[in-house]
């Protein structure tokens, strides 16, 4: 018999790759013992990535959720692990050193054993400090290779990155095939190289199912020395998520590997319980398209976890683009037409911005550049016209070094706009922040929490934590849930309810998120600068009013919920707004 292969259940990632939210603490506490009963998992992914943030958005304390989830698993001897975005820690933008170092102490105390540290650019400068802090915090640091397929992402490139992570103290290596586009033969060769040089290093493979290569990749990495395979369970397996543990176990057993049995009664119990969570509320925020696999993902390399937000962005953009096409006498585009155009544009943009591995947040930045290009090209303005500071930050090196070369046209454009490239170590640009957050906690009379975990949440997710503490997050969530239920049932939301959902006065158009205003989404786009809506313009209830690009890269549509005549505008094209700011006023007819 061949070597023993262990399985990890990526329950957190299953939900993130399917929809917006995670199960509540009580639901996680209920299902964790069932995972133990299944008897096939040596590890379970319990938190990390967007987990903490979305729990706060749902009005739930993520610290209680982590402790509730990890406790039954620990008691059974199952290791728990989390996803860690290196320089960005648990959010979409950089985190100061003192907050990053604190994270490992807090998460270890809460019951998380292993941290999977990755960087969207594979820049060791963003990974090595986290490895050090994880070890100091008592956690096992797992260095990560973000896998993609490009001329610069060679076997030598990845082998050298693995060497650097191990030299920095990584005790394990994860092959993070976040889009599932890693070629099986390549992944097998890479696994063999690492194992040959570092035979005692544990190798874990994480591959999404999206384009359909993941099962072949699982077999290849196991044949070449991998130790642990990330898997999912139904009803969230496959699609843009991960292979189901039953199929992986069957394939490996028939290939001669030593794998654990699966308690099928417990599997069916976990399956039914997960479906119960979906039916109760989580399903209202799951995009059905994320249940579908597509070989089209091979052409663009976008990860499955961002498909939901991307399709929402594309749906809103389609209306604007088709409006422009109709004015030019050109046929309208279907969603499929536009999706192919976006994939093709990503394939055009990606090499020109230096082949960043398409993983959070750089997948969002690259997608957003491509999305904006589709709009500005339709307007006759050309490419690379609408790029915010986050997109430019990736190009200029402020987040780390991109693997490839920046295209001359972008170098010239940066020079023309007075932007400077840098090779500075990104984390040195950030000032310590904990003292300011301690002061805020003290002024508000908030408890620091067990093991300072509440202080950590404020420091990591300040905006979301403040809304959680005020109760606003729960109100927003319940309103969003009711709207989602009404939409599914075909119910019509009254104007009064719509106003309440926006938490605004009847005639105020309020920013639902913090970010940057774009009028171009609804203007005719034929003038430079962008055409803003004019005073006196009429809107029907529910018309798109403007778009806001959030700090995490999502384009959020702002609607003229009640309809009427525009009487005042409080924001300019490209201006920054805070959540709750009044953008404009509309007088009802």
C-alpha positions in Angstrom: 0.0 0.0 0.0 1.2 3.5 -0.8 1.6 6.3 1.9 -1.2 7.5 4.1 -3.1 10.6 2.8 -5.1 12.7 5.3 -8.1 14.9 4.6 -8.9 18.4 5.7 -12.5 19.8 5.5 -12.5 23.4 4.4 -15.9 24.3 5.8 -15.2 28.0 6.0 -14.0 28.2 2.4 -17.0 26.1 1.2 -19.3 28.9 2.3 -17.1 31.8 1.1 -16.8 30.2 -2.4 -20.6 29.8 -2.5 -22.1 33.0 -1.0 -21.7 36.0 1.3 -22.1 34.8 4.9 -21.0 32.0 7.2 -23.1 29.9 9.6 -23.9 31.4 13.0 -21.9 30.4 16.1 -24.8 28.1 17.3 -24.9 26.4 13.9 -21.1 25.8 13.9 -21.2 24.4 17.4 -24.0 22.0 16.3 -22.2 20.7 13.2 -18.6 20.4 14.6 -19.3 17.1 16.5 -20.8 15.6 13.3 -17.5 16.3 11.5 -15.9 14.3 14.4 -18.3 11.5 13.9 -17.4 11.3 10.2 -14.0 9.9 11.2 -12.2 10.9 8.1 -10.8 14.4 8.9 -7.5 15.1 10.5 -8.1 18.8 10.0 -10.9 21.3 9.7 -10.7 24.9 8.5 -12.6 26.9 11.0 -11.9 30.6 10.4 -9.7 33.2 8.7 -10.1 35.1 5.5 -13.4 36.8 5.3 -14.9 34.8 8.2 -14.4 37.4 10.9 -15.6 40.3 8.7 -18.8 38.6 7.5 -19.7 37.5 11.0 -19.5 41.1 12.1 -21.6 42.2 9.1 -24.3 39.7 10.2 -24.3 41.2 13.7 -22.5 38.3 15.3 -19.4 38.2 17.4 -16.8 36.2 15.4 -14.7 35.4 18.5 -17.5 33.4 20.1 -18.1 31.7 16.7 -14.4 30.6 16.5 -14.3 29.3 20.1 -17.6 27.4 19.6 -16.4 25.8 16.4 -13.0 24.8 17.5 -13.8 23.3 21.0 -15.4 20.0 19.9 -12.8 19.4 17.2 -9.9 20.0 19.7 -11.5 17.6 22.2 -11.5 14.9 19.5 -7.8 15.6 18.5 -8.7 17.2 15.1 -6.4 20.1 14.2 -8.0 23.4 13.2 -6.6 25.9 10.7 -7.3 29.3 9.3 -6.6 31.4 6.2 -4.3 34.4 6.6 -3.7 37.0 3.9 -0.2 37.9 5.1 0.2 41.7 4.8 -3.6 42.0 4.8 -4.2 39.5 7.6 -7.9 39.0 7.6 -9.0 41.9 5.5 -8.6 43.3 2.0 -6.1 46.0 2.7 -2.8 46.2 4.7 -2.6 45.7 8.4 0.0 47.3 10.7 2.6 45.0 12.3 1.4 45.3 15.9 -2.1 44.2 14.8 -0.8 41.3 12.7 1.4 40.0 15.5 -1.5 40.2 17.9 -3.7 38.1 15.6 -1.7 34.9 16.2 -1.8 35.2 20.0 -5.5 35.7 19.9 -6.3 33.0 17.4 -4.1 30.4 19.1 -5.9 31.2 22.4 -9.3 30.8 20.7 -8.4 27.3 19.5 -6.9 27.7 16.1 -3.8 25.5 15.6 -2.5 26.2 12.1 -2.4 29.4 10.0 -2.1 29.2 6.2 -0.1 32.4 5.4 -0.4 33.5 1.8 0.4 36.6 -0.2 -1.4 37.6 -3.3 1.9 38.4 -5.0 3.9 35.6 -3.5 6.2 38.2 -2.1 8.3 36.6 0.7 8.5 40.0 2.4 4.8 39.9 3.1 4.9 36.3 4.3 8.1 36.0 6.5 7.0 38.3 9.3 3.7 36.4 9.7 5.6 33.1 9.9 7.7 34.6 12.7 4.7 36.0 14.6 2.7 32.7 14.2 5.5 30.7 15.8 5.8 33.3 18.6 2.0 33.1 19.1 2.1 29.3 19.4 0.7 28.4 16.0 2.0 26.2 13.3 2.9 28.4 10.3 2.0 27.0 6.9 3.7 28.8 4.1 1.7 29.1 0.9 2.4 29.1 -2.8 -0.4 30.8 -4.7 -0.6 28.7 -7.9 -1.3 30.1 -11.3 -0.3 29.4 -14.9 1.8 32.0 -16.7 5.2 32.4 -18.3 6.8 33.7 -15.1 5.3 31.1 -12.7 7.7 28.3 -13.4 8.7 25.2 -11.4 11.9 27.1 -10.4 9.9 30.1 -9.3 7.8 28.1 -7.0 10.6 25.9 -5.7 12.6 29.0 -4.7 9.5 30.5 -3.0 9.0 27.2 -1.0 12.7 27.3 0.0 12.4 30.9 1.2 9.3 30.2 3.2 10.9 27.1 4.9 14.0 29.1 5.6 11.8 31.7 7.3 10.4 29.0 9.6 7.4 27.6 7.7 6.7 24.1 9.0 4.4 23.1 6.2 3.7 24.2 2.6 0.3 24.6 1.0 -0.1 24.5 -2.8 -3.0 27.0 -3.0 -4.7 26.4 -6.4 -7.3 29.1 -5.7 -8.7 29.1 -9.2 -8.2 25.4 -10.0 -6.2 26.3 -13.1 -2.9 24.7 -11.9 -2.0 22.0 -14.4 -1.9 18.5 -12.8 1.4 17.4 -14.2 3.0 20.7 -13.1 1.6 20.4 -9.6 2.9 16.8 -9.4 6.4 17.9 -10.5 6.4 20.8 -8.0 5.3 18.5 -5.1 8.1 16.1 -6.0 10.8 18.9 -6.1 9.7 20.2 -2.7 9.5 16.8 -1.1 12.9 15.7 -2.5 14.6 18.8 -1.0 12.5 19.0 2.2 11.3 15.4 3.0 10.0 16.3 6.5 7.9 19.2 5.3 4.1 18.5 5.2 2.5 19.4 1.9 -1.2 20.2 1.7 -3.0 20.7 -1.6 -5.9 23.1 -1.9 -7.6 23.1 -5.3 -10.9 24.6 -6.3 -13.2 22.6 -8.7 -14.2 25.5 -11.1 -12.5 24.5 -14.4 -12.5 20.8 -13.7 -8.8 20.0 -13.2 -8.8 19.5 -9.4 -9.4 15.7 -9.2 -6.5 15.0 -11.7 -4.4 17.4 -9.6 -5.2 15.7 -6.4 -4.0 12.4 -7.8 -0.8 13.9 -9.2 0.2 15.6 -6.0 -0.5 12.4 -4.0 1.5 10.3 -6.4 4.4 12.7 -5.9 4.5 13.0 -2.1 1.6 15.3 -0.8 0.4 14.5 2.7 -3.0 16.3 3.1 -5.8 17.1 0.7 -8.4 19.8 1.2 -12.0 18.6 0.5 -15.6 19.7 0.8 -18.9 18.0 1.5 -22.3 18.2 -0.2 -24.4 20.2 -0.8 -21.6 22.8 -1.2 -19.0 20.6 -2.9 -18.0 20.9 -6.6 -19.0 24.0 -8.6 -16.6 26.8 -7.8 -15.9 25.1 -4.5 -13.8 21.9 -3.9 -14.1 18.2 -4.6 -16.3 16.1 -2.3 -14.4 14.0 0.2 -16.3 10.9 -0.9 -15.0 11.1 -4.5 -11.4 12.0 -3.4 -11.3 9.1 -0.9 -12.6 6.6 -3.5 -10.1 7.7 -6.1 -7.1 7.6 -3.8 -8.1 4.2 -2.2 -8.4 2.7 -5.7 -5.0 4.1 -6.5 -3.5 2.2 -3.6 -3.2 5.0 -1.0 -4.0 4.5 2.7 -7.1 6.7 3.5 -9.6 6.8 6.3 -13.1 5.3 6.1 -16.0 7.7 6.1 -18.9 7.2 8.5 -21.7 7.7 5.9 -24.4 8.1 8.5 -22.5 11.0 9.9 -21.8 12.3 6.4 -25.5 12.4 5.6 -26.2 14.1 8.9 -23.6 16.8 8.1 -25.0 17.1 4.6 -28.6 17.5 5.9 -27.5 20.0 8.5 -25.6 22.1 6.0 -28.7 22.1 3.7 -30.8 23.2 6.8 -28.5 26.2 7.2 -28.9 27.0 3.5 -32.7 26.7 3.7 -32.9 28.8 6.9 -31.1 31.9 5.7 -27.6 31.4 4.1 -29.1 30.3 0.8 -30.6 33.7 0.2 -27.1 35.0 -0.2 -25.7 32.2 -2.4 -25.3 32.8 -6.2 -26.7 29.7 -8.0 -23.9 30.2 -10.6 -21.3 29.2 -8.0 -22.7 25.7 -8.1 -21.7 25.4 -11.8 -18.3 24.3 -13.1 -16.9 26.0 -16.2 -13.9 25.4 -18.4 -14.1 29.1 -19.4 -12.3 29.8 -16.1 -9.1 28.4 -17.6 -8.9 31.4 -19.9 -9.0 34.1 -17.3 -7.8 32.3 -14.1 -10.2 34.1 -11.8 -10.8 32.2 -8.5 -14.2 30.6 -7.7 -14.5 32.5 -4.5 -15.1 35.9 -6.3 -17.6 34.7 -8.9 -20.6 35.9 -6.9 -19.5 39.5 -6.6 -18.2 39.5 -10.1 -21.5 38.4 -11.6 -23.3 41.1 -9.5 -20.8 43.7 -10.9 -21.3 42.4 -14.4 -25.1 42.5 -14.2 -25.1 46.2 -13.3 -22.5 47.0 -15.9 -24.5 45.3 -18.6 -27.4 47.8 -18.3 -25.0 50.7 -18.8 -23.0 49.1 -21.6 -26.2 48.2 -23.5 -27.6 51.7 -23.1 -24.4 53.0 -24.8 -24.6 50.3 -27.5 -28.3 51.1 -28.3 -27.4 54.8 -28.7 -24.7 53.8 -31.2 -27.1 51.5 -33.1 -25.3 48.4 -32.0 -26.9 45.1 -30.7 -27.3 44.6 -27.0 -25.0 42.1 -25.2 -26.3 39.1 -23.2 -24.8 38.2 -19.9 -22.9 35.4 -21.6 -21.6 37.8 -24.3 -20.4 40.2 -21.6 -18.9 37.4 -19.5 -16.7 36.2 -22.4 -15.7 39.8 -23.0 -14.7 40.2 -19.4 -12.7 37.0 -19.4 -10.9 38.0 -22.6 -10.2 41.5 -21.1 -8.8 39.9 -17.9 -6.5 37.8 -20.2 -5.4 41.1 -21.8 -4.9 43.0 -18.6 -3.2 40.3 -16.5 0.2 40.1 -18.3 0.3 43.9 -18.6 0.0 44.4 -14.8 2.8 41.9 -14.1 1.0 38.5 -13.8 -0.1 38.9 -10.2 -1.5 35.6 -8.9 -5.3 36.0 -9.1 -6.1 35.7 -5.5 -7.5 38.2 -2.9 -7.2 41.1 -3.3 -5.3 41.1 -6.6 -7.9 39.0 -8.4 -10.4 41.8 -7.5 -8.0 44.6 -8.7 -7.3 42.9 -12.0 -11.0 42.1 -12.6 -11.9 45.6 -11.8 -9.4 47.1 -14.2 -10.8 44.8 -16.9 -14.4 45.7 -16.0 -13.7 49.4 -16.1 -11.9 48.9 -19.5 -15.0 47.3 -21.0 -17.0 50.4 -20.0 -14.5 53.0 -21.1 -13.8 51.3 -24.4 -17.6 51.2 -25.0 -17.5 55.0 -24.3 -14.7 55.4 -26.8 -12.1 56.4 -24.1 -9.8 53.4 -24.4 -8.3 51.3 -21.7 -6.8 52.1 -18.2 -8.8 55.3 -17.8 -10.6 54.5 -14.6 -8.2 53.0 -12.0 -8.4 53.8 -8.3 -5.6 53.9 -5.7 -5.9 50.2 -4.9 -5.4 49.2 -8.6 -2.5 51.6 -9.0 -1.0 50.4 -5.6 -0.7 46.9 -7.0 1.0 48.2 -10.2 3.3 50.6 -8.5 4.6 48.1 -6.0 3.0 49.4 -2.8 1.6 46.0 -2.0 4.7 44.1 -2.9 6.6 43.1 -6.1 4.5 41.7 -9.0 6.1 38.6 -10.5 6.3 39.9 -14.0 7.0 43.2 -15.8 4.6 46.1 -15.9 3.7 47.0 -19.5 5.4 50.1 -21.0 2.0 51.8 -21.6 1.2 51.6 -17.9 4.7 52.8 -16.9 4.2 55.8 -19.2 0.7 56.4 -17.9 2.0 56.4 -14.3 4.7 58.9 -15.3 2.1 61.1 -17.0 0.0 61.1 -13.9 2.9 61.8 -11.5 2.8 58.4 -9.9 6.0 56.8 -8.7 7.0 53.1 -8.6 8.6 51.7 -5.4 10.4 48.7 -4.1 10.0 49.5 -0.4 9.1 46.6 1.9 5.3 47.1 2.1 4.8 46.5 5.9 7.3 49.3 6.7 4.8 51.8 5.3 2.3 51.2 8.1 2.4 52.8 11.5 1.5 50.9 14.7 -2.2 51.2 15.5 -3.0 49.3 18.7 -2.6 52.3 21.1 -5.2 54.3 19.1 -7.6 51.4 19.3 -7.0 50.8 23.0 -7.9 54.5 23.5 -11.1 54.1 21.5 -12.0 51.0 23.6 -11.4 52.9 26.8 -13.3 55.9 25.7 -16.3 53.8 24.8 -16.1 51.7 27.9 -15.8 48.5 25.8 -14.2 45.4 27.3 -11.0 44.1 25.7 -12.5 40.6 25.9 -10.9 37.3 26.7 -7.3 37.2 25.5 -7.8 40.8 24.2 -10.0 39.3 21.4 -12.4 42.3 21.3 -9.6 44.7 21.0 -8.2 42.6 18.1 -11.6 42.7 16.3 -11.8 46.5 16.5 -8.2 46.8 15.3 -8.7 44.3 12.4 -12.2 45.4 11.2 -12.8 48.9 12.7 -15.8 49.9 10.6 -17.5 46.5 10.9 -16.8 46.2 14.6 -18.2 49.7 15.4 -21.4 48.8 13.5 -21.6 45.5 15.3 -21.2 47.2 18.7 -23.9 49.9 17.9 -26.4 47.3 16.7 -26.4 48.8 13.2 -24.9 45.8 11.6 -27.7 43.5 12.9 -30.3 46.0 11.6 -28.6 46.1 8.2 -28.4 42.4 8.0 -32.0 41.7 9.0 -33.1 44.3 6.4 -31.0 42.7 3.7 -32.3 39.3 4.7 -35.9 40.4 4.5 -35.2 42.0 1.1 -33.6 38.8 -0.2 -36.6 36.8 1.0 -39.0 39.2 -0.6 -37.1 39.1 -3.8 -37.1 35.3 -3.9 -40.8 35.2 -3.1 -41.6 37.8 -5.7 -42.9 40.2 -3.0 -43.0 43.9 -3.7 -41.2 46.0 -1.1 -43.1 49.2 -0.2 -41.4 52.6 -0.4 -41.6 52.9 3.4 -39.8 49.5 3.7 -37.2 50.5 1.1 -36.4 53.7 3.0 -36.1 51.7 6.2 -33.7 49.3 4.6 -31.4 52.1 3.6 -31.6 53.6 7.2 -32.1 57.0 5.7 -34.7 59.8 5.5 -37.3 59.3 2.8 -35.6 61.4 0.2 -32.0 60.9 0.9 -29.7 58.7 -1.2 -27.3 57.3 1.3 -24.0 55.5 0.7 -24.5 51.9 1.7 -20.7 51.3 2.0 -17.5 53.4 2.3 -15.7 53.9 -1.1 -15.4 56.0 -4.2 -18.2 57.4 -6.3 -18.6 56.5 -10.0 -21.3 58.4 -12.0 -20.0 56.9 -15.2 -22.0 53.8 -14.6 -25.1 55.8 -15.3 -24.0 58.8 -17.3 -23.8 58.7 -21.1 -20.0 58.5 -20.9 -19.4 60.6 -24.0 -17.9 63.6 -22.2 -14.6 64.0 -20.3 -14.7 64.3 -17.3 -17.6 62.0 -16.5 -21.1 63.3 -16.9 -22.8 63.7 -13.6 -26.6 63.5 -13.3 -28.2 66.9 -13.6 -30.5 68.7 -11.2 -34.1 68.0 -12.1 -33.5 64.6 -13.6 -36.3 62.1 -13.0 -35.9 58.6 -11.6 -38.2 55.7 -11.3 -38.3 53.8 -8.0 -35.4 51.3 -8.1 -33.4 53.0 -10.9 -29.6 52.8 -10.6 -28.4 56.2 -9.3 -24.6 55.7 -9.0 -21.9 53.1 -8.1 -19.5 53.0 -5.2 -16.3 51.0 -5.3 -15.7 49.6 -1.8 -12.2 49.3 -0.2 -12.4 45.5 -0.9 -12.9 46.1 -4.6 -16.6 45.4 -5.0 -18.8 47.7 -7.1 -21.9 48.4 -5.1 -24.9 49.7 -7.0 -26.8 52.6 -5.2 -30.5 52.8 -6.3 -32.9 55.7 -6.3 -35.1 53.7 -4.1 -38.2 55.9 -3.9 -37.9 57.6 -7.3 -38.6 61.3 -8.0 -36.7 64.4 -9.2 -33.1 65.0 -8.3 -32.8 68.3 -6.3 -29.3 68.2 -4.8 -26.0 66.4 -5.4 -23.4 66.1 -2.6 -20.6 64.1 -4.3 -18.4 64.5 -7.3 -17.0 61.8 -9.7 -14.2 60.0 -8.0 -14.9 61.5 -4.6 -14.7 59.4 -1.4 -17.7 58.8 0.8 -18.2 57.1 4.1 -21.0 54.6 4.8 -24.1 56.6 5.7 -23.1 59.8 3.9 -25.9 61.4 2.0 -24.9 61.4 -1.7 -27.9 63.3 -3.0 -31.6 64.2 -2.4 -34.5 63.2 -4.5 -37.9 64.8 -4.2 -40.8 62.4 -4.7 -43.3 63.4 -7.4 
